[in-house]
Amino acid sequence: MLYPAFLIMSCIDNIVSLGYCEGEQSTSGLSLMQAAGMSPINADKIATEQYGSGDRLLQVKKTLAQTFVKNDFIGVLKANNIASVVTQRIYDSSVFNIDSDMGLYSGYRGVKVHSVGATRGGLRKLKIKSIQCYPLASGSGSIHIVDYIDGVESVTNIPVTFVANSINTFTLPEPYTAQFHTVAVVIDNTSINFASAKITCKTGCNGAQPNNCGWCDGFNGVSAIKEEGYGVNVQFSCDCDYDQLLCDFSQAFIGELIWLKMQILVFDEQVKTNRLTGWVTYNRDEIRDKWIPDLENQYATKFNNMVAGGLYEMLKQYQDTCLNCRGIRVVVNV
């Protein structure tokens, strides 16, 4: 089961702007409208029925450009054995006991997930992948993710429909990245009762950690409780957030790479669009044979200059467990 995206905007979305509005900011100082041949009117003329408008077309191409640059960047890290771990094991907070009814409660109860310590460099992030519940009655309800952003409590409300007497899995469209070292996942118990969810990912004797990612306890609506998750199982992991590297390098390299890739994708759309107007066909051969190859060459040159010229020194400053900068060698050629 899915629900509308509610995630905090990633910093990568702010590296390059479209530049539609005066004063629109980007961390790289670049906007697509600064590039030759780019304008809202031109985008409207090449947008097919798939997009509906030029604005939607450019938004899609921006997202694609970010994805391509990110994939190329992670490919460089892997090729040079710098990315020590790209994905991590997914942990479960709880196991359901369907024979135990936790009853009703006028409020929210559930699970708290705590990250294990702090890692150097801050690239490893606690992420919630899915939320499971075992309701004993059907009906509409809500799940809250309670986090802290800049020291202020932030509650994300997720409206859901519960189906009785089965494990209800709510898979997030994108993992939720915790902004604080503790994040709570709680459900409204006011009108729907849930089966017991025994906490299994908990601390042991003398506070021993169950793994190197995170540990959990329950929340009874007032305070923490060690053993009970009140019908909630949180599936979480600790992933290396390489988006943060892209954001940190936005002014030096990444901004220009995304900017170039956006242009390539827009011109490629103009060459391939089914809108056979005078504007679309004008300079089509030159765009395909000269403009796009020139931009692709600029992209490859910029990427290789980043790797050869400063990537190692920039990465060394992190001293992060997500990076292995010992014995780095440059092997990339985008």
RONU-81757 format. One record per residue (C-alpha): residue number from 1; x, y, z; residue in one letter. Coordinates in steps of 0.25 Angstrom, whole numbers, plus 5000, padded with zeros to 4 digits. Last residue first. Example, Ala and Ser with C-alpha at 12.3 -4.5 7.8 and 13.67 -1.06 7.14 Angstrom:
! residues 2
node nr: 2 c1: 5055 c2: 4996 c3: 5029 rest: S .
node nr: 1 c1: 5049 c2: 4982 c3: 5031 rest: A .
//
This chain:
! residues 334
node nr: 334 c1: 5130 c2: 5036 c3: 4928 rest: V .
node nr: 333 c1: 5145 c2: 5031 c3: 4929 rest: N .
node nr: 332 c1: 5147 c2: 5026 c3: 4943 rest: V .
node nr: 331 c1: 5160 c2: 5019 c3: 4948 rest: V .
node nr: 330 c1: 5166 c2: 5029 c3: 4958 rest: V .
node nr: 329 c1: 5173 c2: 5021 c3: 4969 rest: R .
node nr: 328 c1: 5170 c2: 5022 c3: 4984 rest: I .
node nr: 327 c1: 5179 c2: 5014 c3: 4993 rest: G .
node nr: 326 c1: 5172 c2: 5018 c3: 5006 rest: R .
node nr: 325 c1: 5159 c2: 5027 c3: 5003 rest: C .
node nr: 324 c1: 5149 c2: 5017 c3: 5008 rest: N .
node nr: 323 c1: 5136 c2: 5024 c3: 5010 rest: L .
node nr: 322 c1: 5124 c2: 5021 c3: 5017 rest: C .
node nr: 321 c1: 5131 c2: 5020 c3: 5030 rest: T .
node nr: 320 c1: 5134 c2: 5035 c3: 5029 rest: D .
node nr: 319 c1: 5147 c2: 5042 c3: 5030 rest: Q .
node nr: 318 c1: 5140 c2: 5053 c3: 5023 rest: Y .
node nr: 317 c1: 5152 c2: 5062 c3: 5020 rest: Q .
node nr: 316 c1: 5158 c2: 5051 c3: 5011 rest: K .
node nr: 315 c1: 5147 c2: 5052 c3: 5001 rest: L .
node nr: 314 c1: 5151 c2: 5066 c3: 4996 rest: M .
node nr: 313 c1: 5165 c2: 5062 c3: 4995 rest: E .
node nr: 312 c1: 5162 c2: 5050 c3: 4987 rest: Y .
node nr: 311 c1: 5152 c2: 5057 c3: 4978 rest: L .
node nr: 310 c1: 5161 c2: 5069 c3: 4974 rest: G .
node nr: 309 c1: 5167 c2: 5069 c3: 4960 rest: G .
node nr: 308 c1: 5166 c2: 5055 c3: 4954 rest: A .
node nr: 307 c1: 5152 c2: 5052 c3: 4958 rest: V .
node nr: 306 c1: 5146 c2: 5066 c3: 4956 rest: M .
node nr: 305 c1: 5154 c2: 5067 c3: 4943 rest: N .
node nr: 304 c1: 5148 c2: 5054 c3: 4938 rest: N .
node nr: 303 c1: 5134 c2: 5059 c3: 4941 rest: F .
node nr: 302 c1: 5136 c2: 5073 c3: 4935 rest: K .
node nr: 301 c1: 5142 c2: 5066 c3: 4922 rest: T .
node nr: 300 c1: 5130 c2: 5056 c3: 4921 rest: A .
node nr: 299 c1: 5120 c2: 5067 c3: 4923 rest: Y .
node nr: 298 c1: 5127 c2: 5077 c3: 4913 rest: Q .
node nr: 297 c1: 5127 c2: 5065 c3: 4903 rest: N .
node nr: 296 c1: 5113 c2: 5062 c3: 4905 rest: E .
node nr: 295 c1: 5109 c2: 5077 c3: 4903 rest: L .
node nr: 294 c1: 5117 c2: 5077 c3: 4890 rest: D .
node nr: 293 c1: 5111 c2: 5064 c3: 4885 rest: P .
node nr: 292 c1: 5097 c2: 5070 c3: 4888 rest: I .
node nr: 291 c1: 5099 c2: 5083 c3: 4881 rest: W .
node nr: 290 c1: 5106 c2: 5077 c3: 4868 rest: K .
node nr: 289 c1: 5099 c2: 5065 c3: 4862 rest: D .
node nr: 288 c1: 5086 c2: 5065 c3: 4869 rest: R .
node nr: 287 c1: 5084 c2: 5080 c3: 4871 rest: I .
node nr: 286 c1: 5089 c2: 5083 c3: 4857 rest: E .
node nr: 285 c1: 5080 c2: 5073 c3: 4851 rest: D .
node nr: 284 c1: 5068 c2: 5078 c3: 4858 rest: R .
node nr: 283 c1: 5072 c2: 5093 c3: 4855 rest: N .
node nr: 282 c1: 5057 c2: 5096 c3: 4853 rest: Y .
node nr: 281 c1: 5048 c2: 5084 c3: 4853 rest: T .
node nr: 280 c1: 5043 c2: 5087 c3: 4867 rest: V .
node nr: 279 c1: 5040 c2: 5101 c3: 4864 rest: W .
node nr: 278 c1: 5033 c2: 5098 c3: 4851 rest: G .
node nr: 277 c1: 5024 c2: 5089 c3: 4857 rest: T .
node nr: 276 c1: 5025 c2: 5073 c3: 4857 rest: L .
node nr: 275 c1: 5021 c2: 5071 c3: 4872 rest: R .
node nr: 274 c1: 5025 c2: 5056 c3: 4873 rest: N .
node nr: 273 c1: 5037 c2: 5059 c3: 4881 rest: T .
node nr: 272 c1: 5051 c2: 5052 c3: 4878 rest: K .
node nr: 271 c1: 5060 c2: 5064 c3: 4875 rest: V .
node nr: 270 c1: 5053 c2: 5073 c3: 4885 rest: Q .
node nr: 269 c1: 5054 c2: 5063 c3: 4896 rest: E .
node nr: 268 c1: 5069 c2: 5061 c3: 4893 rest: D .
node nr: 267 c1: 5071 c2: 5076 c3: 4894 rest: F .
node nr: 266 c1: 5064 c2: 5075 c3: 4908 rest: V .
node nr: 265 c1: 5072 c2: 5063 c3: 4913 rest: L .
node nr: 264 c1: 5085 c2: 5070 c3: 4908 rest: I .
node nr: 263 c1: 5082 c2: 5083 c3: 4915 rest: Q .
node nr: 262 c1: 5079 c2: 5076 c3: 4928 rest: M .
node nr: 261 c1: 5092 c2: 5068 c3: 4927 rest: K .
node nr: 260 c1: 5100 c2: 5081 c3: 4926 rest: L .
node nr: 259 c1: 5093 c2: 5087 c3: 4938 rest: W .
node nr: 258 c1: 5094 c2: 5074 c3: 4946 rest: I .
node nr: 257 c1: 5109 c2: 5074 c3: 4943 rest: L .
node nr: 256 c1: 5111 c2: 5089 c3: 4946 rest: E .
node nr: 255 c1: 5105 c2: 5088 c3: 4960 rest: G .
node nr: 254 c1: 5113 c2: 5075 c3: 4963 rest: I .
node nr: 253 c1: 5126 c2: 5082 c3: 4961 rest: F .
node nr: 252 c1: 5131 c2: 5092 c3: 4971 rest: A .
node nr: 251 c1: 5118 c2: 5099 c3: 4975 rest: Q .
node nr: 250 c1: 5110 c2: 5086 c3: 4977 rest: S .
node nr: 249 c1: 5122 c2: 5079 c3: 4984 rest: F .
node nr: 248 c1: 5115 c2: 5078 c3: 4998 rest: D .
node nr: 247 c1: 5101 c2: 5075 c3: 4991 rest: C .
node nr: 246 c1: 5107 c2: 5064 c3: 4983 rest: L .
node nr: 245 c1: 5114 c2: 5058 c3: 4996 rest: L .
node nr: 244 c1: 5101 c2: 5059 c3: 5003 rest: Q .
node nr: 243 c1: 5094 c2: 5051 c3: 4992 rest: D .
node nr: 242 c1: 5104 c2: 5040 c3: 4996 rest: Y .
node nr: 241 c1: 5095 c2: 5036 c3: 5008 rest: D .
node nr: 240 c1: 5101 c2: 5023 c3: 5013 rest: C .
node nr: 239 c1: 5090 c2: 5015 c3: 5018 rest: D .
node nr: 238 c1: 5086 c2: 5011 c3: 5032 rest: C .
node nr: 237 c1: 5073 c2: 5002 c3: 5031 rest: S .
node nr: 236 c1: 5059 c2: 5002 c3: 5036 rest: F .
node nr: 235 c1: 5046 c2: 4993 c3: 5036 rest: Q .
node nr: 234 c1: 5037 c2: 4998 c3: 5047 rest: V .
node nr: 233 c1: 5027 c2: 4988 c3: 5053 rest: N .
node nr: 232 c1: 5015 c2: 4994 c3: 5059 rest: V .
node nr: 231 c1: 5004 c2: 4987 c3: 5067 rest: G .
node nr: 230 c1: 5007 c2: 4993 c3: 5080 rest: Y .
node nr: 229 c1: 5022 c2: 4992 c3: 5080 rest: G .
node nr: 228 c1: 5024 c2: 4985 c3: 5094 rest: E .
node nr: 227 c1: 5037 c2: 4981 c3: 5101 rest: E .
node nr: 226 c1: 5045 c2: 4993 c3: 5106 rest: K .
node nr: 225 c1: 5034 c2: 5003 c3: 5109 rest: I .
node nr: 224 c1: 5036 c2: 5018 c3: 5106 rest: A .
node nr: 223 c1: 5027 c2: 5028 c3: 5112 rest: S .
node nr: 222 c1: 5013 c2: 5035 c3: 5110 rest: V .
node nr: 221 c1: 5006 c2: 5028 c3: 5099 rest: G .
node nr: 220 c1: 5011 c2: 5014 c3: 5101 rest: N .
node nr: 219 c1: 5024 c2: 5016 c3: 5093 rest: F .
node nr: 218 c1: 5032 c2: 5004 c3: 5090 rest: G .
node nr: 217 c1: 5047 c2: 5002 c3: 5089 rest: D .
node nr: 216 c1: 5057 c2: 5001 c3: 5077 rest: C .
node nr: 215 c1: 5071 c2: 4999 c3: 5074 rest: W .
node nr: 214 c1: 5080 c2: 5004 c3: 5062 rest: G .
node nr: 213 c1: 5091 c2: 5002 c3: 5052 rest: C .
node nr: 212 c1: 5103 c2: 4995 c3: 5058 rest: N .
node nr: 211 c1: 5094 c2: 4983 c3: 5063 rest: N .
node nr: 210 c1: 5087 c2: 4978 c3: 5075 rest: P .
node nr: 209 c1: 5094 c2: 4988 c3: 5084 rest: Q .
node nr: 208 c1: 5098 c2: 4984 c3: 5098 rest: A .
node nr: 207 c1: 5092 c2: 4993 c3: 5109 rest: G .
node nr: 206 c1: 5097 c2: 4986 c3: 5121 rest: N .
node nr: 205 c1: 5090 c2: 4974 c3: 5117 rest: C .
node nr: 204 c1: 5082 c2: 4975 c3: 5103 rest: G .
node nr: 203 c1: 5077 c2: 4986 c3: 5095 rest: T .
node nr: 202 c1: 5065 c2: 4984 c3: 5086 rest: K .
node nr: 201 c1: 5062 c2: 4979 c3: 5072 rest: C .
node nr: 200 c1: 5052 c2: 4969 c3: 5077 rest: T .
node nr: 199 c1: 5041 c2: 4978 c3: 5081 rest: I .
node nr: 198 c1: 5028 c2: 4970 c3: 5083 rest: K .
node nr: 197 c1: 5017 c2: 4975 c3: 5074 rest: A .
node nr: 196 c1: 5003 c2: 4972 c3: 5081 rest: S .
node nr: 195 c1: 4991 c2: 4972 c3: 5072 rest: A .
node nr: 194 c1: 4984 c2: 4985 c3: 5069 rest: F .
node nr: 193 c1: 4971 c2: 4992 c3: 5073 rest: N .
node nr: 192 c1: 4964 c2: 5002 c3: 5064 rest: I .
node nr: 191 c1: 4956 c2: 5014 c3: 5070 rest: S .
node nr: 190 c1: 4966 c2: 5022 c3: 5078 rest: T .
node nr: 189 c1: 4978 c2: 5014 c3: 5075 rest: N .
node nr: 188 c1: 4985 c2: 5025 c3: 5065 rest: D .
node nr: 187 c1: 4998 c2: 5019 c3: 5061 rest: I .
node nr: 186 c1: 5012 c2: 5023 c3: 5064 rest: V .
node nr: 185 c1: 5026 c2: 5023 c3: 5057 rest: V .
node nr: 184 c1: 5036 c2: 5030 c3: 5066 rest: A .
node nr: 183 c1: 5050 c2: 5036 c3: 5061 rest: V .
node nr: 182 c1: 5062 c2: 5037 c3: 5070 rest: T .
node nr: 181 c1: 5076 c2: 5042 c3: 5065 rest: H .
node nr: 180 c1: 5069 c2: 5053 c3: 5058 rest: F .
node nr: 179 c1: 5067 c2: 5057 c3: 5044 rest: Q .
node nr: 178 c1: 5062 c2: 5042 c3: 5040 rest: A .
node nr: 177 c1: 5062 c2: 5039 c3: 5025 rest: T .
node nr: 176 c1: 5049 c2: 5034 c3: 5021 rest: Y .
node nr: 175 c1: 5051 c2: 5024 c3: 5010 rest: P .
node nr: 174 c1: 5045 c2: 5027 c3: 4997 rest: E .
node nr: 173 c1: 5031 c2: 5022 c3: 4992 rest: P .
node nr: 172 c1: 5029 c2: 5017 c3: 5006 rest: L .
node nr: 171 c1: 5024 c2: 5003 c3: 5007 rest: T .
node nr: 170 c1: 5012 c2: 5002 c3: 5016 rest: F .
node nr: 169 c1: 5010 c2: 4987 c3: 5020 rest: T .
node nr: 168 c1: 4997 c2: 4983 c3: 5026 rest: N .
node nr: 167 c1: 4999 c2: 4969 c3: 5033 rest: I .
node nr: 166 c1: 4986 c2: 4963 c3: 5034 rest: S .
node nr: 165 c1: 4974 c2: 4961 c3: 5043 rest: N .
node nr: 164 c1: 4967 c2: 4974 c3: 5039 rest: A .
node nr: 163 c1: 4970 c2: 4983 c3: 5027 rest: V .
node nr: 162 c1: 4975 c2: 4997 c3: 5031 rest: F .
node nr: 161 c1: 4973 c2: 5009 c3: 5022 rest: T .
node nr: 160 c1: 4984 c2: 5020 c3: 5023 rest: V .
node nr: 159 c1: 4986 c2: 5035 c3: 5025 rest: P .
node nr: 158 c1: 5000 c2: 5038 c3: 5028 rest: I .
node nr: 157 c1: 5003 c2: 5050 c3: 5037 rest: N .
node nr: 156 c1: 5017 c2: 5055 c3: 5038 rest: T .
node nr: 155 c1: 5020 c2: 5061 c3: 5051 rest: V .
node nr: 154 c1: 5032 c2: 5070 c3: 5053 rest: S .
node nr: 153 c1: 5037 c2: 5074 c3: 5067 rest: E .
node nr: 152 c1: 5047 c2: 5086 c3: 5067 rest: V .
node nr: 151 c1: 5061 c2: 5084 c3: 5069 rest: G .
node nr: 150 c1: 5066 c2: 5088 c3: 5055 rest: D .
node nr: 149 c1: 5056 c2: 5077 c3: 5050 rest: I .
node nr: 148 c1: 5052 c2: 5067 c3: 5061 rest: Y .
node nr: 147 c1: 5044 c2: 5054 c3: 5057 rest: D .
node nr: 146 c1: 5030 c2: 5048 c3: 5059 rest: V .
node nr: 145 c1: 5025 c2: 5039 c3: 5048 rest: I .
node nr: 144 c1: 5010 c2: 5038 c3: 5050 rest: H .
node nr: 143 c1: 5001 c2: 5027 c3: 5045 rest: I .
node nr: 142 c1: 4987 c2: 5030 c3: 5042 rest: S .
node nr: 141 c1: 4973 c2: 5022 c3: 5042 rest: G .
node nr: 140 c1: 4962 c2: 5018 c3: 5033 rest: S .
node nr: 139 c1: 4955 c2: 5005 c3: 5036 rest: G .
node nr: 138 c1: 4957 c2: 4990 c3: 5039 rest: S .
node nr: 137 c1: 4958 c2: 4983 c3: 5052 rest: A .
node nr: 136 c1: 4969 c2: 4974 c3: 5058 rest: L .
node nr: 135 c1: 4980 c2: 4983 c3: 5052 rest: P .
node nr: 134 c1: 4994 c2: 4977 c3: 5050 rest: Y .
node nr: 133 c1: 5003 c2: 4988 c3: 5046 rest: C .
node nr: 132 c1: 5016 c2: 4989 c3: 5037 rest: Q .
node nr: 131 c1: 5024 c2: 5001 c3: 5033 rest: I .
node nr: 130 c1: 5034 c2: 5001 c3: 5022 rest: S .
node nr: 129 c1: 5047 c2: 5007 c3: 5018 rest: K .
node nr: 128 c1: 5051 c2: 5016 c3: 5030 rest: I .
node nr: 127 c1: 5065 c2: 5022 c3: 5028 rest: K .
node nr: 126 c1: 5076 c2: 5025 c3: 5039 rest: L .
node nr: 125 c1: 5087 c2: 5032 c3: 5031 rest: K .
node nr: 124 c1: 5102 c2: 5029 c3: 5029 rest: R .
node nr: 123 c1: 5108 c2: 5041 c3: 5023 rest: L .
node nr: 122 c1: 5111 c2: 5049 c3: 5036 rest: G .
node nr: 121 c1: 5126 c2: 5051 c3: 5034 rest: G .
node nr: 120 c1: 5129 c2: 5042 c3: 5046 rest: R .
node nr: 119 c1: 5118 c2: 5033 c3: 5051 rest: T .
node nr: 118 c1: 5109 c2: 5036 c3: 5063 rest: A .
node nr: 117 c1: 5104 c2: 5026 c3: 5072 rest: G .
node nr: 116 c1: 5094 c2: 5015 c3: 5069 rest: V .
node nr: 115 c1: 5082 c2: 5021 c3: 5063 rest: S .
node nr: 114 c1: 5069 c2: 5020 c3: 5072 rest: H .
node nr: 113 c1: 5056 c2: 5015 c3: 5066 rest: V .
node nr: 112 c1: 5043 c2: 5018 c3: 5075 rest: K .
node nr: 111 c1: 5031 c2: 5009 c3: 5073 rest: V .
node nr: 110 c1: 5016 c2: 5010 c3: 5075 rest: G .
node nr: 109 c1: 5005 c2: 5017 c3: 5082 rest: R .
node nr: 108 c1: 4996 c2: 5029 c3: 5078 rest: Y .
node nr: 107 c1: 4984 c2: 5034 c3: 5086 rest: G .
node nr: 106 c1: 4971 c2: 5030 c3: 5093 rest: S .
node nr: 105 c1: 4975 c2: 5015 c3: 5095 rest: Y .
node nr: 104 c1: 4968 c2: 5003 c3: 5090 rest: L .
node nr: 103 c1: 4972 c2: 4988 c3: 5092 rest: G .
node nr: 102 c1: 4986 c2: 4982 c3: 5092 rest: M .
node nr: 101 c1: 4980 c2: 4969 c3: 5087 rest: D .
node nr: 100 c1: 4989 c2: 4957 c3: 5088 rest: S .
node nr: 99 c1: 4987 c2: 4945 c3: 5079 rest: D .
node nr: 98 c1: 4994 c2: 4952 c3: 5067 rest: I .
node nr: 97 c1: 5007 c2: 4953 c3: 5074 rest: N .
node nr: 96 c1: 5015 c2: 4961 c3: 5063 rest: F .
node nr: 95 c1: 5030 c2: 4962 c3: 5063 rest: V .
node nr: 94 c1: 5037 c2: 4976 c3: 5065 rest: S .
node nr: 93 c1: 5047 c2: 4986 c3: 5061 rest: S .
node nr: 92 c1: 5051 c2: 4979 c3: 5047 rest: D .
node nr: 91 c1: 5065 c2: 4982 c3: 5041 rest: Y .
node nr: 90 c1: 5068 c2: 4984 c3: 5027 rest: I .
node nr: 89 c1: 5083 c2: 4981 c3: 5023 rest: R .
node nr: 88 c1: 5091 c2: 4992 c3: 5017 rest: Q .
node nr: 87 c1: 5093 c2: 4998 c3: 5003 rest: T .
node nr: 86 c1: 5104 c2: 5005 c3: 4996 rest: V .
node nr: 85 c1: 5115 c2: 5000 c3: 5005 rest: V .
node nr: 84 c1: 5130 c2: 5004 c3: 5005 rest: S .
node nr: 83 c1: 5128 c2: 5014 c3: 4994 rest: A .
node nr: 82 c1: 5143 c2: 5018 c3: 4991 rest: I .
node nr: 81 c1: 5147 c2: 5005 c3: 4984 rest: N .
node nr: 80 c1: 5151 c2: 5014 c3: 4972 rest: N .
node nr: 79 c1: 5141 c2: 5008 c3: 4962 rest: A .
node nr: 78 c1: 5130 c2: 5008 c3: 4974 rest: K .
node nr: 77 c1: 5133 c2: 5023 c3: 4976 rest: L .
node nr: 76 c1: 5132 c2: 5026 c3: 4961 rest: V .
node nr: 75 c1: 5120 c2: 5018 c3: 4960 rest: G .
node nr: 74 c1: 5114 c2: 5026 c3: 4971 rest: I .
node nr: 73 c1: 5117 c2: 5039 c3: 4963 rest: F .
node nr: 72 c1: 5111 c2: 5033 c3: 4950 rest: D .
node nr: 71 c1: 5098 c2: 5029 c3: 4958 rest: N .
node nr: 70 c1: 5097 c2: 5043 c3: 4964 rest: K .
node nr: 69 c1: 5099 c2: 5050 c3: 4951 rest: V .
node nr: 68 c1: 5088 c2: 5041 c3: 4944 rest: F .
node nr: 67 c1: 5078 c2: 5043 c3: 4956 rest: T .
node nr: 66 c1: 5080 c2: 5058 c3: 4956 rest: Q .
node nr: 65 c1: 5078 c2: 5059 c3: 4941 rest: A .
node nr: 64 c1: 5066 c2: 5051 c3: 4942 rest: L .
node nr: 63 c1: 5060 c2: 5060 c3: 4953 rest: T .
node nr: 62 c1: 5063 c2: 5072 c3: 4944 rest: K .
node nr: 61 c1: 5057 c2: 5066 c3: 4932 rest: K .
node nr: 60 c1: 5044 c2: 5063 c3: 4939 rest: V .
node nr: 59 c1: 5043 c2: 5077 c3: 4944 rest: Q .
node nr: 58 c1: 5047 c2: 5083 c3: 4930 rest: L .
node nr: 57 c1: 5035 c2: 5075 c3: 4924 rest: L .
node nr: 56 c1: 5025 c2: 5079 c3: 4935 rest: R .
node nr: 55 c1: 5029 c2: 5094 c3: 4932 rest: D .
node nr: 54 c1: 5027 c2: 5092 c3: 4917 rest: G .
node nr: 53 c1: 5013 c2: 5087 c3: 4919 rest: S .
node nr: 52 c1: 5005 c2: 5074 c3: 4917 rest: G .
node nr: 51 c1: 5016 c2: 5065 c3: 4920 rest: Y .
node nr: 50 c1: 5013 c2: 5052 c3: 4913 rest: Q .
node nr: 49 c1: 5004 c2: 5060 c3: 4903 rest: E .
node nr: 48 c1: 5017 c2: 5065 c3: 4897 rest: T .
node nr: 47 c1: 5025 c2: 5077 c3: 4902 rest: A .
node nr: 46 c1: 5034 c2: 5083 c3: 4890 rest: I .
node nr: 45 c1: 5026 c2: 5096 c3: 4889 rest: K .
node nr: 44 c1: 5024 c2: 5098 c3: 4904 rest: D .
node nr: 43 c1: 5039 c2: 5096 c3: 4906 rest: A .
node nr: 42 c1: 5042 c2: 5107 c3: 4896 rest: N .
node nr: 41 c1: 5033 c2: 5117 c3: 4903 rest: I .
node nr: 40 c1: 5039 c2: 5114 c3: 4916 rest: P .
node nr: 39 c1: 5053 c2: 5117 c3: 4911 rest: S .
node nr: 38 c1: 5066 c2: 5110 c3: 4908 rest: M .
node nr: 37 c1: 5074 c2: 5111 c3: 4895 rest: G .
node nr: 36 c1: 5086 c2: 5116 c3: 4902 rest: A .
node nr: 35 c1: 5087 c2: 5113 c3: 4917 rest: A .
node nr: 34 c1: 5083 c2: 5123 c3: 4928 rest: Q .
node nr: 33 c1: 5069 c2: 5117 c3: 4928 rest: M .
node nr: 32 c1: 5074 c2: 5104 c3: 4934 rest: L .
node nr: 31 c1: 5079 c2: 5111 c3: 4946 rest: S .
node nr: 30 c1: 5093 c2: 5112 c3: 4953 rest: L .
node nr: 29 c1: 5097 c2: 5118 c3: 4966 rest: G .
node nr: 28 c1: 5102 c2: 5105 c3: 4971 rest: S .
node nr: 27 c1: 5093 c2: 5105 c3: 4983 rest: T .
node nr: 26 c1: 5081 c2: 5110 c3: 4975 rest: S .
node nr: 25 c1: 5072 c2: 5121 c3: 4978 rest: Q .
node nr: 24 c1: 5060 c2: 5127 c3: 4970 rest: E .
node nr: 23 c1: 5061 c2: 5142 c3: 4971 rest: G .
node nr: 22 c1: 5053 c2: 5144 c3: 4959 rest: E .
node nr: 21 c1: 5044 c2: 5132 c3: 4956 rest: C .
node nr: 20 c1: 5046 c2: 5122 c3: 4944 rest: Y .
node nr: 19 c1: 5061 c2: 5119 c3: 4947 rest: G .
node nr: 18 c1: 5060 c2: 5104 c3: 4946 rest: L .
node nr: 17 c1: 5068 c2: 5102 c3: 4959 rest: S .
node nr: 16 c1: 5081 c2: 5095 c3: 4961 rest: V .
node nr: 15 c1: 5087 c2: 5090 c3: 4974 rest: I .
node nr: 14 c1: 5073 c2: 5091 c3: 4981 rest: N .
node nr: 13 c1: 5067 c2: 5077 c3: 4978 rest: D .
node nr: 12 c1: 5080 c2: 5071 c3: 4983 rest: I .
node nr: 11 c1: 5077 c2: 5076 c3: 4997 rest: C .
node nr: 10 c1: 5066 c2: 5066 c3: 4998 rest: S .
node nr: 9 c1: 5052 c2: 5071 c3: 5000 rest: M .
node nr: 8 c1: 5046 c2: 5065 c3: 5013 rest: I .
node nr: 7 c1: 5038 c2: 5053 c3: 5010 rest: L .
node nr: 6 c1: 5023 c2: 5053 c3: 5009 rest: F .
node nr: 5 c1: 5020 c2: 5046 c3: 4996 rest: A .
node nr: 4 c1: 5005 c2: 5042 c3: 4995 rest: P .
node nr: 3 c1: 5001 c2: 5028 c3: 5000 rest: Y .
node nr: 2 c1: 5005 c2: 5014 c3: 4996 rest: L .
node nr: 1 c1: 5000 c2: 5000 c3: 5000 rest: M .
//
